[in-house]
């Protein structure tokens, strides 16, 4: 039976935090233009955002434990993880392109930790809601994160700029797999971006954070999810 949702907590990284690159200064700023207020009003929800810049599933799990220990009471937790988990220490790769380099949270560990977090929420009757990752713009990502490094070494290690996109896509697909395995709801942000078709128009200069247009598209993805979820609520009422 589908659970009616009223109180929602958001737990994730800088995507749902609303971090953008300021085009004037080239620095990160918080500019959240995702219209969660309108969604909350339209669907009689209380939404509280606990997203943090740089958050991984490992850090998110610890934060969730602290929230649960303090007696957090809510109907659902929206989770946005994977973008930082899949990232590498690019300076180390540039210095030693022939070495072994692992992402912040390797894929198998990422999946295991995500499933454990979901299990903790289910035990308390809280609905876990997962989100896929907005796609990267790989050339911008490479230029931003590896601009001052030995790019030749980085390219030798990664085998081509397009592999940045493919690697991050694997984590987004893993989120989809986890949602299916655990039978929990999924907000497919990535599909909304891909259907738009012009990724460069939606992503900041760093190749990873959605700009204002991208954030508007995220809002639409959540609105679509809310509509479908509410329909299911009414059918089972």
N, C-alpha and C positions, 0 to 999 in steps of 0.2 A: 504493500500500500504506500502510495506516495505521501510524503510528509508536507504539510502546509508550512510555508516559510514566512517568517516575519522579521526575526533578528538575524542578521548576516554579518559575519566577520570576514575580513579580507586579509590574507596572509601571503606575501610573495616578495618579489624583487622590485627593481626600479621601473619596470614596465607599468605595473598597476599603481606604483607610487606617483607616476606622472612626470618622471625625469625626462628632460629634453636637453639638446644642445642649443644654446643661444646662438643664433646665426650671426649676431653682431660681435660677440666676445669670444665665441668658440668654447665657452665654458658650460659645465652642466648647471642647470637650474631646475627647480621644481615648478613645472607649469602643467598642472593637471587639468586638461580640458575634457576629460571623460565625464559625462554628465550623470554621475551616480545619483545626484540629488533628484533629477527628474525621474529616474527609474524608481527611486525610493518613494517618491510622491505618487507615481502612477500605480504602483503595486503595493502600497501601504507597508513599506519595508523600513527597517532601521539598519543602516549600513555603516560599519566602522572599519577603517582601513589601517592595517598594521604593517603594510609593506615597507621594506627597507632596501636602500641602495646596496647592491652587492650580495643580497641574500641568496643562499643556496638551500637545497633541501636539508642539508645538515644543520645549518643555522636556523632554518625555519622550524625543524623538529624540536630544537631546544627552546625556541621562543614559544611554540605551542605547548610544550610541557609546562613552562612557567605560567602560561595563561590558564591552563587547566588546573594547576595547583592553586591558583588564586580563585578558583571557582567560576571560571568563565561559563556563562550560560547563553547559548544561542541555538538557533535552528540549523544553521549551515555555516560552513567555512569555505570560501572561495580561495583556491590556491593556484599560484602562478610561479612555478619553478622550472628550471632547466637552462635558462639563458646564461646564468653565471656558472652553473654546474658543468656545462660543456666547455667553458673557456680554459685557455692554457696560459702559462707564464711565458709570454712571447719573448721577453729579454733572454730567458734561459735557453729557449730554442735558437735564438739568433746567435748566442755564444757557442752553442754545442748542437749543431743540426744533426749530428750522427748519433746523439744520445737517445735514450728512451724518455719520453715525456708523456705524462698522463694529464687528462683534464682535471679540473678542481674536484669533481666527483665523477669517477668513472661510471660508464653507463649502467653496468650491472648493479653497482652499489646504489646508484641513483634510483633505479627501479625498486630495489629492496627497501630502501629507506622510505620512499614514497608510499609503498604498500603498508609499511608499519605505521606511518602517520595516519593513513586512511583507516587502518584497523583501530587505532586509538579513538578516532572520532566516532566510528560506528559503535564501539562499545558503549559510548555515552549518548547514543541516539542522535548524534549530530550528522547532518548530511554533508559529505565531502563533495565539493564541486571543483573539477579540474579545468584548466585552460591550456589550450595548445599555445605554441610560441609564434609570435609574428615572425615572418621570415627576415633573414639578414639581407643587406645589400653588400655582397662580398668584397667588391673593390673598395668601397668606402670603408668598410671594416678594416681591410688590410692597410689602407693608407693611413687610417687614424691610429691604429694600435701598433703598427710596425713602421711608421713613418720615420722615426729616428733610429731604427735598428738596422742591422745588416739584412736587408730585404732578400738579397740573393740566398743567404743561408736559410731564411725562413721559408722561402719558396722551394728550396731544395728539400727541406724536411716535409712540407705539406703536399708537394707534388702539383701545386697549382691553386690559384686563388679560389676557383669554384669549389674546391674541397672544403673551404670554410662553410659554405652554404650547406653542403651535404652533411657535414658533421653535425651542425646545429639541427638540421632537419631530423636526424636520427633521434635526437632527444625529444623533439616534438612528437614524432611517431611513437616513441616509448610512452609518452604521456597518454596518447590514444590507446595504446595497448593496456596500460594500467587501468584506465577507465573501463575498458571492456572486461578485463579480468576481475576487477572488483565490483563491476556493475554499478558504477556511480556516474552521475551526470557530468557532461563535458561541454564547455563553451568553446566552440571551434573558431578561435581568433584567426588562426593561420589561414583557414579556408576563406574567410572574409577578405584578407589581404590578397590572396592569390586570385580570387574572383575579380577583384578590382583591376588587377593586371599590370599596374604601373607602380611597382614597389618603390622605385626611386622617389616618387611623389609623396610617399607616406613615411619615409625614414629620414632621420637626422643625419648630419654629416659624419657621425661615428659609425654609420652603417647598421646600427642595432636598435636604437631607441625610436619609437614612433614619434613623429612630429604631430602638430595639432590636427592635421588631416587624418593621420593614422590613429590618433586617439579618438577622433569622431567615429572612425570605422570600428574601433573596439567597443564604443558605446552601442553602436548598431548591433554588433554581435551579441552583446549582453541583452539588449532589448529583444532580439529574436529568441534568445534562450528563455527569457522571462515569459514571453508570449506562449511558447510551447509548454513550458512548465506549468503555467497557470491553466492551460487547457487540460492538461493531465489532472491537475488538482480538481477541476470542476467535474471531469468525467468520473472520478472516483469518489466524489463527495456524496 
